[in-house]
Amino acid sequence: MKAVVNIQLKEGVLDPQGKAVHHALSSLHFDEVKDVRVGKQIILQLDDEDEQKASNRVKEMCEELLANTVIENYEIEIVK
Amino acid sequence: MKAVVNIQLKEGVLDPQGKAVHHALSSLHFDEVKDVRVGKQIILQLDDEDEQKASNRVKEMCEELLANTVIENYEIEIVK
């Protein structure tokens, strides 16, 4: 079983990496880009068989290690 | 219009950050984790109205700047 965890900075939290990418895209004349946010995507290969249990465990991992819940939001997607 | 770009290292490319996260999860007794890969998720806010055109432009951005196509794969998802 595979779990995909998408982690993004919360709205309102400054994202210097996103700003830098935005600036670089503007320099390359991609003028239609209005905003850029850069986050992380973590893919976990799991041994679990039970989808609900896996989801709960990945939530624990996010809270304890993967995400900084003060400034980041995370989404968990379980893929068979 | 919003574009979500997921960038992951290609299979076979060493991922030290993933290894470090895997090790940290093991230390926290998340023993069901068999492998971890860490990638990037870039969210772009676009001015484009046309989905197909937006998708093509984001592909150009990936090839020119966002992804290192020698070692990374990318996926583009256009969200209304």
Backbone of each chain as nested JSON, in Angstrom:
{
  "chains": [
    {"id": "A", "residues": [
      {"number": 1, "name": "MET", "atoms": {"N": [0.837, -1.192, 0.0], "CA": [0.0, 0.0, 0.0], "C": [0.88, 1.253, 0.0]}},
      {"number": 2, "name": "LYS", "atoms": {"N": [0.409, 2.258, -0.715], "CA": [1.206, 3.477, -0.855], "C": [0.429, 4.643, -0.266]}},
      {"number": 3, "name": "ALA", "atoms": {"N": [1.126, 5.509, 0.463], "CA": [0.494, 6.719, 0.976], "C": [1.217, 7.928, 0.392]}},
      {"number": 4, "name": "VAL", "atoms": {"N": [0.431, 8.862, -0.112], "CA": [0.998, 10.111, -0.636], "C": [0.618, 11.23, 0.327]}},
      {"number": 5, "name": "VAL", "atoms": {"N": [1.635, 11.909, 0.854], "CA": [1.394, 13.009, 1.79], "C": [1.823, 14.314, 1.119]}},
      {"number": 6, "name": "ASN", "atoms": {"N": [0.873, 15.213, 0.949], "CA": [1.174, 16.53, 0.374], "C": [1.199, 17.565, 1.494]}},
      {"number": 7, "name": "ILE", "atoms": {"N": [2.307, 18.266, 1.591], "CA": [2.484, 19.243, 2.663], "C": [2.695, 20.619, 2.051]}},
      {"number": 8, "name": "GLN", "atoms": {"N": [1.849, 21.559, 2.455], "CA": [1.968, 22.939, 1.954], "C": [1.984, 23.901, 3.129]}},
      {"number": 9, "name": "LEU", "atoms": {"N": [2.675, 25.007, 2.954], "CA": [2.627, 26.067, 3.957], "C": [1.205, 26.595, 4.059]}},
      {"number": 10, "name": "LYS", "atoms": {"N": [0.778, 26.953, 5.272], "CA": [-0.55, 27.522, 5.452], "C": [-0.644, 28.875, 4.755]}},
      {"number": 11, "name": "GLU", "atoms": {"N": [-1.872, 29.235, 4.398], "CA": [-2.068, 30.561, 3.808], "C": [-1.618, 31.638, 4.779]}},
      {"number": 12, "name": "GLY", "atoms": {"N": [-0.952, 32.63, 4.268], "CA": [-0.486, 33.717, 5.124], "C": [0.939, 33.519, 5.595]}},
      {"number": 13, "name": "VAL", "atoms": {"N": [1.426, 32.284, 5.51], "CA": [2.819, 32.043, 5.886], "C": [3.704, 32.374, 4.686]}},
      {"number": 14, "name": "LEU", "atoms": {"N": [4.702, 33.178, 4.915], "CA": [5.591, 33.616, 3.836], "C": [6.332, 32.421, 3.226]}},
      {"number": 15, "name": "ASP", "atoms": {"N": [6.404, 32.403, 1.892], "CA": [7.038, 31.287, 1.191], "C": [8.15, 31.82, 0.293]}},
      {"number": 16, "name": "PRO", "atoms": {"N": [9.336, 32.022, 0.836], "CA": [10.428, 32.615, 0.046], "C": [10.816, 31.762, -1.162]}},
      {"number": 17, "name": "GLN", "atoms": {"N": [10.718, 30.434, -1.007], "CA": [11.062, 29.558, -2.133], "C": [10.06, 29.748, -3.284]}},
      {"number": 18, "name": "GLY", "atoms": {"N": [8.782, 29.858, -2.915], "CA": [7.751, 30.118, -3.919], "C": [7.977, 31.456, -4.602]}},
      {"number": 19, "name": "LYS", "atoms": {"N": [8.328, 32.471, -3.801], "CA": [8.604, 33.8, -4.364], "C": [9.762, 33.731, -5.359]}},
      {"number": 20, "name": "ALA", "atoms": {"N": [10.793, 32.988, -5.009], "CA": [11.967, 32.87, -5.877], "C": [11.601, 32.184, -7.192]}},
      {"number": 21, "name": "VAL", "atoms": {"N": [10.808, 31.125, -7.101], "CA": [10.369, 30.418, -8.313], "C": [9.503, 31.338, -9.166]}},
      {"number": 22, "name": "HIS", "atoms": {"N": [8.603, 32.086, -8.515], "CA": [7.738, 33.033, -9.232], "C": [8.585, 34.043, -10.002]}},
      {"number": 23, "name": "HIS", "atoms": {"N": [9.585, 34.58, -9.321], "CA": [10.463, 35.562, -9.931], "C": [11.214, 34.966, -11.124]}},
      {"number": 24, "name": "ALA", "atoms": {"N": [11.703, 33.742, -10.944], "CA": [12.436, 33.078, -12.035], "C": [11.516, 32.822, -13.226]}},
      {"number": 25, "name": "LEU", "atoms": {"N": [10.256, 32.428, -12.96], "CA": [9.306, 32.194, -14.054], "C": [9.0, 33.494, -14.791]}},
      {"number": 26, "name": "SER", "atoms": {"N": [8.888, 34.605, -14.036], "CA": [8.654, 35.909, -14.684], "C": [9.82, 36.272, -15.59]}},
      {"number": 27, "name": "SER", "atoms": {"N": [11.042, 35.999, -15.127], "CA": [12.221, 36.286, -15.947], "C": [12.194, 35.493, -17.248]}},
      {"number": 28, "name": "LEU", "atoms": {"N": [11.563, 34.327, -17.205], "CA": [11.481, 33.483, -18.405], "C": [10.21, 33.792, -19.217]}},
      {"number": 29, "name": "HIS", "atoms": {"N": [9.555, 34.92, -18.88], "CA": [8.381, 35.404, -19.612], "C": [7.143, 34.514, -19.456]}},
      {"number": 30, "name": "PHE", "atoms": {"N": [7.051, 33.803, -18.347], "CA": [5.798, 33.11, -18.038], "C": [4.939, 34.079, -17.216]}},
      {"number": 31, "name": "ASP", "atoms": {"N": [4.384, 35.056, -17.918], "CA": [3.725, 36.164, -17.229], "C": [2.334, 35.816, -16.697]}},
      {"number": 32, "name": "GLU", "atoms": {"N": [1.791, 34.683, -17.132], "CA": [0.445, 34.305, -16.671], "C": [0.453, 33.766, -15.241]}},
      {"number": 33, "name": "VAL", "atoms": {"N": [1.651, 33.529, -14.689], "CA": [1.735, 32.995, -13.333], "C": [1.51, 34.114, -12.324]}},
      {"number": 34, "name": "LYS", "atoms": {"N": [0.521, 33.942, -11.465], "CA": [0.166, 34.991, -10.512], "C": [0.707, 34.707, -9.122]}},
      {"number": 35, "name": "ASP", "atoms": {"N": [0.874, 33.435, -8.792], "CA": [1.399, 33.092, -7.471], "C": [1.975, 31.68, -7.509]}},
      {"number": 36, "name": "VAL", "atoms": {"N": [2.993, 31.463, -6.704], "CA": [3.617, 30.139, -6.632], "C": [3.798, 29.762, -5.17]}},
      {"number": 37, "name": "ARG", "atoms": {"N": [3.413, 28.548, -4.826], "CA": [3.68, 28.02, -3.489], "C": [4.43, 26.703, -3.673]}},
      {"number": 38, "name": "VAL", "atoms": {"N": [5.507, 26.543, -2.93], "CA": [6.288, 25.315, -3.036], "C": [6.122, 24.503, -1.762]}},
      {"number": 39, "name": "GLY", "atoms": {"N": [5.7, 23.263, -1.931], "CA": [5.542, 22.37, -0.785], "C": [6.27, 21.062, -1.018]}},
      {"number": 40, "name": "LYS", "atoms": {"N": [5.961, 20.095, -0.168], "CA": [6.616, 18.795, -0.254], "C": [5.599, 17.717, -0.589]}},
      {"number": 41, "name": "GLN", "atoms": {"N": [6.056, 16.709, -1.305], "CA": [5.242, 15.518, -1.509], "C": [6.058, 14.311, -1.057]}},
      {"number": 42, "name": "ILE", "atoms": {"N": [5.549, 13.641, -0.034], "CA": [6.263, 12.483, 0.513], "C": [5.48, 11.219, 0.175]}},
      {"number": 43, "name": "ILE", "atoms": {"N": [6.159, 10.261, -0.449], "CA": [5.512, 8.996, -0.815], "C": [6.042, 7.888, 0.089]}},
      {"number": 44, "name": "LEU", "atoms": {"N": [5.131, 7.248, 0.799], "CA": [5.499, 6.199, 1.75], "C": [5.021, 4.854, 1.23]}},
      {"number": 45, "name": "GLN", "atoms": {"N": [5.894, 3.872, 1.224], "CA": [5.478, 2.496, 0.939], "C": [5.208, 1.822, 2.27]}},
      {"number": 46, "name": "LEU", "atoms": {"N": [3.99, 1.292, 2.416], "CA": [3.595, 0.738, 3.712], "C": [3.292, -0.75, 3.619]}},
      {"number": 47, "name": "ASP", "atoms": {"N": [3.455, -1.406, 4.763], "CA": [3.168, -2.831, 4.889], "C": [1.704, -3.099, 5.217]}},
      {"number": 48, "name": "ASP", "atoms": {"N": [1.014, -2.072, 5.717], "CA": [-0.35, -2.266, 6.205], "C": [-1.287, -2.802, 5.125]}},
      {"number": 49, "name": "GLU", "atoms": {"N": [-2.253, -3.58, 5.553], "CA": [-3.275, -4.107, 4.643], "C": [-4.551, -3.283, 4.741]}},
      {"number": 50, "name": "ASP", "atoms": {"N": [-4.774, -2.738, 5.908], "CA": [-6.042, -2.049, 6.167], "C": [-5.907, -0.551, 5.885]}},
      {"number": 51, "name": "GLU", "atoms": {"N": [-6.768, -0.077, 4.979], "CA": [-6.66, 1.303, 4.5], "C": [-6.88, 2.323, 5.624]}},
      {"number": 52, "name": "GLN", "atoms": {"N": [-7.895, 2.072, 6.449], "CA": [-8.228, 3.002, 7.517], "C": [-7.098, 3.077, 8.539]}},
      {"number": 53, "name": "LYS", "atoms": {"N": [-6.557, 1.901, 8.872], "CA": [-5.464, 1.854, 9.845], "C": [-4.23, 2.577, 9.29]}},
      {"number": 54, "name": "ALA", "atoms": {"N": [-3.948, 2.317, 8.014], "CA": [-2.8, 2.967, 7.37], "C": [-2.957, 4.48, 7.412]}},
      {"number": 55, "name": "SER", "atoms": {"N": [-4.156, 4.945, 7.096], "CA": [-4.424, 6.379, 7.084], "C": [-4.198, 6.991, 8.467]}},
      {"number": 56, "name": "ASN", "atoms": {"N": [-4.67, 6.29, 9.504], "CA": [-4.47, 6.789, 10.871], "C": [-2.99, 6.847, 11.243]}},
      {"number": 57, "name": "ARG", "atoms": {"N": [-2.262, 5.815, 10.843], "CA": [-0.834, 5.766, 11.177], "C": [-0.078, 6.889, 10.455]}},
      {"number": 58, "name": "VAL", "atoms": {"N": [-0.422, 7.116, 9.192], "CA": [0.261, 8.176, 8.436], "C": [-0.074, 9.535, 9.049]}},
      {"number": 59, "name": "LYS", "atoms": {"N": [-1.3, 9.678, 9.558], "CA": [-1.671, 10.917, 10.239], "C": [-0.762, 11.128, 11.461]}},
      {"number": 60, "name": "GLU", "atoms": {"N": [-0.536, 10.066, 12.22], "CA": [0.391, 10.159, 13.362], "C": [1.791, 10.584, 12.908]}},
      {"number": 61, "name": "MET", "atoms": {"N": [2.251, 9.972, 11.8], "CA": [3.589, 10.318, 11.283], "C": [3.663, 11.806, 10.945]}},
      {"number": 62, "name": "CYS", "atoms": {"N": [2.599, 12.318, 10.321], "CA": [2.563, 13.737, 9.957], "C": [2.638, 14.608, 11.199]}},
      {"number": 63, "name": "GLU", "atoms": {"N": [1.84, 14.263, 12.197], "CA": [1.792, 15.08, 13.413], "C": [3.124, 15.042, 14.155]}},
      {"number": 64, "name": "GLU", "atoms": {"N": [3.766, 13.868, 14.152], "CA": [4.988, 13.712, 14.956], "C": [6.248, 14.139, 14.233]}},
      {"number": 65, "name": "LEU", "atoms": {"N": [6.274, 13.978, 12.909], "CA": [7.546, 14.186, 12.213], "C": [7.429, 14.923, 10.879]}},
      {"number": 66, "name": "LEU", "atoms": {"N": [6.508, 14.482, 10.015], "CA": [6.584, 14.912, 8.615], "C": [6.224, 16.377, 8.408]}},
      {"number": 67, "name": "ALA", "atoms": {"N": [5.198, 16.835, 9.125], "CA": [4.753, 18.213, 8.932], "C": [5.004, 19.045, 10.185]}},
      {"number": 68, "name": "ASN", "atoms": {"N": [5.236, 20.308, 9.974], "CA": [5.269, 21.262, 11.079], "C": [3.888, 21.901, 11.128]}},
      {"number": 69, "name": "THR", "atoms": {"N": [3.037, 21.371, 12.016], "CA": [1.623, 21.748, 11.967], "C": [1.357, 23.191, 12.408]}},
      {"number": 70, "name": "VAL", "atoms": {"N": [2.373, 23.847, 12.904], "CA": [2.209, 25.27, 13.232], "C": [2.088, 26.097, 11.952]}},
      {"number": 71, "name": "ILE", "atoms": {"N": [2.89, 25.747, 10.969], "CA": [2.917, 26.556, 9.743], "C": [2.508, 25.778, 8.493]}},
      {"number": 72, "name": "GLU", "atoms": {"N": [2.289, 24.463, 8.622], "CA": [2.002, 23.664, 7.431], "C": [0.69, 22.886, 7.55]}},
      {"number": 73, "name": "ASN", "atoms": {"N": [0.008, 22.742, 6.418], "CA": [-1.136, 21.842, 6.298], "C": [-0.697, 20.586, 5.563]}},
      {"number": 74, "name": "TYR", "atoms": {"N": [-1.331, 19.464, 5.88], "CA": [-1.005, 18.246, 5.125], "C": [-2.28, 17.528, 4.694]}},
      {"number": 75, "name": "GLU", "atoms": {"N": [-2.135, 16.808, 3.581], "CA": [-3.218, 15.973, 3.049], "C": [-2.674, 14.577, 2.841]}},
      {"number": 76, "name": "ILE", "atoms": {"N": [-3.469, 13.583, 3.218], "CA": [-3.034, 12.19, 3.067], "C": [-3.927, 11.5, 2.049]}},
      {"number": 77, "name": "GLU", "atoms": {"N": [-3.292, 10.805, 1.116], "CA": [-4.043, 10.035, 0.127], "C": [-3.487, 8.627, 0.139]}},
      {"number": 78, "name": "ILE", "atoms": {"N": [-4.378, 7.659, 0.358], "CA": [-3.932, 6.266, 0.373], "C": [-4.188, 5.654, -1.003]}},
      {"number": 79, "name": "VAL", "atoms": {"N": [-3.147, 5.09, -1.596], "CA": [-3.252, 4.485, -2.923], "C": [-3.003, 2.99, -2.779]}},
      {"number": 80, "name": "LYS", "atoms": {"N": [-3.827, 2.189, -3.404], "CA": [-3.66, 0.726, -3.297], "C": [-2.399, 0.266, -4.028]}}
    ]},
    {"id": "B", "residues": [
      {"number": 1, "name": "MET", "atoms": {"N": [-7.266, 29.85, -12.517], "CA": [-6.974, 28.427, -12.713], "C": [-5.725, 28.038, -11.923]}},
      {"number": 2, "name": "LYS", "atoms": {"N": [-5.752, 26.837, -11.386], "CA": [-4.638, 26.395, -10.541], "C": [-3.98, 25.176, -11.177]}},
      {"number": 3, "name": "ALA", "atoms": {"N": [-2.657, 25.146, -11.139], "CA": [-1.936, 23.967, -11.619], "C": [-1.12, 23.39, -10.473]}},
      {"number": 4, "name": "VAL", "atoms": {"N": [-1.236, 22.088, -10.295], "CA": [-0.444, 21.404, -9.277], "C": [0.611, 20.568, -9.991]}},
      {"number": 5, "name": "VAL", "atoms": {"N": [1.868, 20.815, -9.668], "CA": [2.968, 20.069, -10.285], "C": [3.641, 19.221, -9.216]}},
      {"number": 6, "name": "ASN", "atoms": {"N": [3.609, 17.928, -9.395], "CA": [4.281, 17.01, -8.468], "C": [5.575, 16.523, -9.092]}},
      {"number": 7, "name": "ILE", "atoms": {"N": [6.668, 16.725, -8.366], "CA": [7.98, 16.369, -8.898], "C": [8.618, 15.34, -7.977]}},
      {"number": 8, "name": "GLN", "atoms": {"N": [8.985, 14.199, -8.538], "CA": [9.626, 13.14, -7.756], "C": [10.915, 12.712, -8.45]}},
      {"number": 9, "name": "LEU", "atoms": {"N": [11.872, 12.285, -7.66], "CA": [13.084, 11.711, -8.228], "C": [12.731, 10.447, -9.004]}},
      {"number": 10, "name": "LYS", "atoms": {"N": [13.428, 10.211, -10.113], "CA": [13.188, 8.992, -10.881], "C": [13.587, 7.77, -10.065]}},
      {"number": 11, "name": "GLU", "atoms": {"N": [12.977, 6.642, -10.4], "CA": [13.357, 5.39, -9.74], "C": [14.831, 5.111, -9.999]}},
      {"number": 12, "name": "GLY", "atoms": {"N": [15.517, 4.677, -8.973], "CA": [16.932, 4.362, -9.135], "C": [17.832, 5.517, -8.731]}},
      {"number": 13, "name": "VAL", "atoms": {"N": [17.262, 6.718, -8.681], "CA": [18.055, 7.865, -8.236], "C": [18.046, 7.902, -6.698]}},
      {"number": 14, "name": "LEU", "atoms": {"N": [19.215, 7.976, -6.127], "CA": [19.351, 7.972, -4.666], "C": [18.632, 9.18, -4.058]}},
      {"number": 15, "name": "ASP", "atoms": {"N": [17.914, 8.93, -2.962], "CA": [17.14, 9.99, -2.313], "C": [17.553, 10.083, -0.843]}},
      {"number": 16, "name": "PRO", "atoms": {"N": [18.603, 10.821, -0.551], "CA": [19.111, 10.892, 0.827], "C": [18.088, 11.475, 1.802]}},
      {"number": 17, "name": "GLN", "atoms": {"N": [17.288, 12.426, 1.33], "CA": [16.278, 13.021, 2.198], "C": [15.222, 11.969, 2.566]}},
      {"number": 18, "name": "GLY", "atoms": {"N": [14.821, 11.173, 1.587], "CA": [13.877, 10.089, 1.85], "C": [14.447, 9.078, 2.829]}},
      {"number": 19, "name": "LYS", "atoms": {"N": [15.718, 8.743, 2.646], "CA": [16.39, 7.799, 3.546], "C": [16.396, 8.353, 4.973]}},
      {"number": 20, "name": "ALA", "atoms": {"N": [16.683, 9.634, 5.111], "CA": [16.723, 10.262, 6.44], "C": [15.347, 10.223, 7.103]}},
      {"number": 21, "name": "VAL", "atoms": {"N": [14.304, 10.516, 6.32], "CA": [12.938, 10.475, 6.867], "C": [12.579, 9.049, 7.262]}},
      {"number": 22, "name": "HIS", "atoms": {"N": [12.94, 8.085, 6.408], "CA": [12.674, 6.676, 6.706], "C": [13.325, 6.275, 8.032]}},
      {"number": 23, "name": "HIS", "atoms": {"N": [14.574, 6.673, 8.192], "CA": [15.32, 6.357, 9.418], "C": [14.655, 6.985, 10.639]}},
      {"number": 24, "name": "ALA", "atoms": {"N": [14.239, 8.242, 10.485], "CA": [13.593, 8.937, 11.6], "C": [12.269, 8.267, 11.96]}},
      {"number": 25, "name": "LEU", "atoms": {"N": [11.511, 7.838, 10.942], "CA": [10.232, 7.15, 11.207], "C": [10.479, 5.824, 11.923]}},
      {"number": 26, "name": "SER", "atoms": {"N": [11.537, 5.106, 11.529], "CA": [11.875, 3.842, 12.203], "C": [12.201, 4.098, 13.669]}},
      {"number": 27, "name": "SER", "atoms": {"N": [12.941, 5.168, 13.928], "CA": [13.284, 5.514, 15.316], "C": [12.034, 5.774, 16.15]}},
      {"number": 28, "name": "LEU", "atoms": {"N": [10.973, 6.254, 15.487], "CA": [9.721, 6.543, 16.184], "C": [8.783, 5.33, 16.172]}},
      {"number": 29, "name": "HIS", "atoms": {"N": [9.318, 4.157, 15.789], "CA": [8.592, 2.884, 15.801], "C": [7.465, 2.803, 14.779]}},
      {"number": 30, "name": "PHE", "atoms": {"N": [7.613, 3.54, 13.687], "CA": [6.696, 3.334, 12.562], "C": [7.316, 2.271, 11.662]}},
      {"number": 31, "name": "ASP", "atoms": {"N": [7.238, 1.016, 12.12], "CA": [7.983, -0.049, 11.457], "C": [7.319, -0.544, 10.176]}},
      {"number": 32, "name": "GLU", "atoms": {"N": [6.067, -0.131, 9.937], "CA": [5.393, -0.597, 8.727], "C": [5.865, 0.137, 7.469]}},
      {"number": 33, "name": "VAL", "atoms": {"N": [6.668, 1.192, 7.667], "CA": [7.156, 1.958, 6.516], "C": [8.315, 1.216, 5.856]}},
      {"number": 34, "name": "LYS", "atoms": {"N": [8.164, 0.927, 4.58], "CA": [9.182, 0.154, 3.862], "C": [10.077, 1.035, 3.005]}},
      {"number": 35, "name": "ASP", "atoms": {"N": [9.55, 2.156, 2.558], "CA": [10.36, 3.045, 1.731], "C": [9.756, 4.441, 1.76]}},
      {"number": 36, "name": "VAL", "atoms": {"N": [10.622, 5.433, 1.657], "CA": [10.16, 6.828, 1.641], "C": [10.854, 7.554, 0.498]}},
      {"number": 37, "name": "ARG", "atoms": {"N": [10.064, 8.296, -0.273], "CA": [10.632, 9.175, -1.299], "C": [10.095, 10.58, -1.037]}},
      {"number": 38, "name": "VAL", "atoms": {"N": [10.998, 11.542, -1.049], "CA": [10.575, 12.923, -0.81], "C": [10.696, 13.717, -2.106]}},
      {"number": 39, "name": "GLY", "atoms": {"N": [9.598, 14.337, -2.501], "CA": [9.605, 15.156, -3.702], "C": [9.04, 16.536, -3.417]}},
      {"number": 40, "name": "LYS", "atoms": {"N": [8.735, 17.256, -4.478], "CA": [8.209, 18.613, -4.344], "C": [6.805, 18.689, -4.918]}},
      {"number": 41, "name": "GLN", "atoms": {"N": [6.011, 19.549, -4.33], "CA": [4.71, 19.866, -4.914], "C": [4.628, 21.379, -5.092]}},
      {"number": 42, "name": "ILE", "atoms": {"N": [4.523, 21.803, -6.333], "CA": [4.482, 23.237, -6.637], "C": [3.075, 23.599, -7.113]}},
      {"number": 43, "name": "ILE", "atoms": {"N": [2.48, 24.586, -6.457], "CA": [1.14, 25.028, -6.831], "C": [1.229, 26.392, -7.494]}},
      {"number": 44, "name": "LEU", "atoms": {"N": [0.741, 26.457, -8.728], "CA": [0.81, 27.689, -9.515], "C": [-0.593, 28.265, -9.7]}},
      {"number": 45, "name": "GLN", "atoms": {"N": [-0.751, 29.541, -9.424], "CA": [-1.995, 30.241, -9.754], "C": [-1.803, 30.889, -11.116]}},
      {"number": 46, "name": "LEU", "atoms": {"N": [-2.696, 30.551, -12.057], "CA": [-2.517, 31.006, -13.435], "C": [-3.665, 31.889, -13.889]}},
      {"number": 47, "name": "ASP", "atoms": {"N": [-3.33, 32.747, -14.848], "CA": [-4.305, 33.654, -15.435], "C": [-5.062, 33.018, -16.592]}},
      {"number": 48, "name": "ASP", "atoms": {"N": [-4.502, 31.953, -17.139], "CA": [-5.072, 31.338, -18.343], "C": [-6.517, 30.896, -18.145]}},
      {"number": 49, "name": "GLU", "atoms": {"N": [-7.269, 30.977, -19.232], "CA": [-8.653, 30.514, -19.209], "C": [-8.77, 29.128, -19.824]}},
      {"number": 50, "name": "ASP", "atoms": {"N": [-7.861, 28.837, -20.736], "CA": [-7.957, 27.596, -21.502], "C": [-7.104, 26.497, -20.843]}},
      {"number": 51, "name": "GLU", "atoms": {"N": [-7.78, 25.398, -20.517], "CA": [-7.127, 24.33, -19.765], "C": [-5.964, 23.701, -20.529]}},
      {"number": 52, "name": "GLN", "atoms": {"N": [-6.202, 23.448, -21.817], "CA": [-5.175, 22.789, -22.634], "C": [-3.946, 23.681, -22.781]}},
      {"number": 53, "name": "LYS", "atoms": {"N": [-4.193, 24.976, -22.99], "CA": [-3.09, 25.921, -23.15], "C": [-2.31, 26.026, -21.829]}},
      {"number": 54, "name": "ALA", "atoms": {"N": [-3.053, 26.113, -20.729], "CA": [-2.406, 26.198, -19.424], "C": [-1.511, 24.985, -19.194]}},
      {"number": 55, "name": "SER", "atoms": {"N": [-2.042, 23.803, -19.517], "CA": [-1.286, 22.57, -19.329], "C": [0.012, 22.583, -20.143]}},
      {"number": 56, "name": "ASN", "atoms": {"N": [-0.088, 23.064, -21.394], "CA": [1.107, 23.132, -22.241], "C": [2.14, 24.105, -21.69]}},
      {"number": 57, "name": "ARG", "atoms": {"N": [1.656, 25.243, -21.193], "CA": [2.567, 26.25, -20.646], "C": [3.256, 25.723, -19.39]}},
      {"number": 58, "name": "VAL", "atoms": {"N": [2.505, 25.034, -18.533], "CA": [3.103, 24.504, -17.302], "C": [4.146, 23.429, -17.651]}},
      {"number": 59, "name": "LYS", "atoms": {"N": [3.86, 22.671, -18.713], "CA": [4.837, 21.676, -19.17], "C": [6.146, 22.384, -19.565]}},
      {"number": 60, "name": "GLU", "atoms": {"N": [6.025, 23.492, -20.291], "CA": [7.221, 24.281, -20.646], "C": [7.968, 24.734, -19.394]}},
      {"number": 61, "name": "MET", "atoms": {"N": [7.21, 25.209, -18.395], "CA": [7.837, 25.672, -17.143], "C": [8.613, 24.544, -16.482]}},
      {"number": 62, "name": "CYS", "atoms": {"N": [8.031, 23.347, -16.498], "CA": [8.695, 22.19, -15.889], "C": [9.998, 21.886, -16.614]}},
      {"number": 63, "name": "GLU", "atoms": {"N": [9.924, 21.887, -17.947], "CA": [11.108, 21.527, -18.729], "C": [12.212, 22.571, -18.575]}},
      {"number": 64, "name": "GLU", "atoms": {"N": [11.797, 23.85, -18.472], "CA": [12.802, 24.912, -18.454], "C": [13.332, 25.216, -17.056]}},
      {"number": 65, "name": "LEU", "atoms": {"N": [12.471, 25.037, -16.037], "CA": [12.88, 25.516, -14.717], "C": [12.531, 24.592, -13.554]}},
      {"number": 66, "name": "LEU", "atoms": {"N": [11.272, 24.144, -13.511], "CA": [10.791, 23.54, -12.265], "C": [11.423, 22.176, -11.965]}},
      {"number": 67, "name": "ALA", "atoms": {"N": [11.565, 21.368, -12.997], "CA": [12.09, 20.014, -12.773], "C": [13.454, 19.86, -13.424]}},
      {"number": 68, "name": "ASN", "atoms": {"N": [14.26, 19.02, -12.816], "CA": [15.508, 18.6, -13.458], "C": [15.205, 17.268, -14.135]}},
      {"number": 69, "name": "THR", "atoms": {"N": [14.925, 17.326, -15.44], "CA": [14.388, 16.135, -16.115], "C": [15.412, 15.01, -16.276]}},
      {"number": 70, "name": "VAL", "atoms": {"N": [16.661, 15.284, -15.943], "CA": [17.654, 14.203, -15.963], "C": [17.378, 13.217, -14.827]}},
      {"number": 71, "name": "ILE", "atoms": {"N": [17.017, 13.745, -13.662], "CA": [16.84, 12.882, -12.491], "C": [15.418, 12.911, -11.919]}},
      {"number": 72, "name": "GLU", "atoms": {"N": [14.555, 13.772, -12.472], "CA": [13.221, 13.904, -11.881], "C": [12.104, 13.684, -12.901]}},
      {"number": 73, "name": "ASN", "atoms": {"N": [11.013, 13.093, -12.429], "CA": [9.767, 13.007, -13.196], "C": [8.792, 14.038, -12.664]}},
      {"number": 74, "name": "TYR", "atoms": {"N": [7.935, 14.547, -13.538], "CA": [6.914, 15.471, -13.05], "C": [5.536, 15.095, -13.587]}},
      {"number": 75, "name": "GLU", "atoms": {"N": [4.517, 15.48, -12.81], "CA": [3.119, 15.268, -13.202], "C": [2.405, 16.597, -13.054]}},
      {"number": 76, "name": "ILE", "atoms": {"N": [1.577, 16.93, -14.034], "CA": [0.839, 18.196, -13.997], "C": [-0.651, 17.905, -13.86]}},
      {"number": 77, "name": "GLU", "atoms": {"N": [-1.278, 18.596, -12.921], "CA": [-2.726, 18.453, -12.753], "C": [-3.321, 19.853, -12.781]}},
      {"number": 78, "name": "ILE", "atoms": {"N": [-4.26, 20.071, -13.686], "CA": [-4.909, 21.383, -13.778], "C": [-6.211, 21.335, -12.983]}},
      {"number": 79, "name": "VAL", "atoms": {"N": [-6.354, 22.288, -12.058], "CA": [-7.546, 22.347, -11.221], "C": [-8.269, 23.65, -11.534]}},
      {"number": 80, "name": "LYS", "atoms": {"N": [-9.564, 23.565, -11.728], "CA": [-10.335, 24.784, -12.037], "C": [-10.372, 25.734, -10.847]}}
    ]}
  ]
}
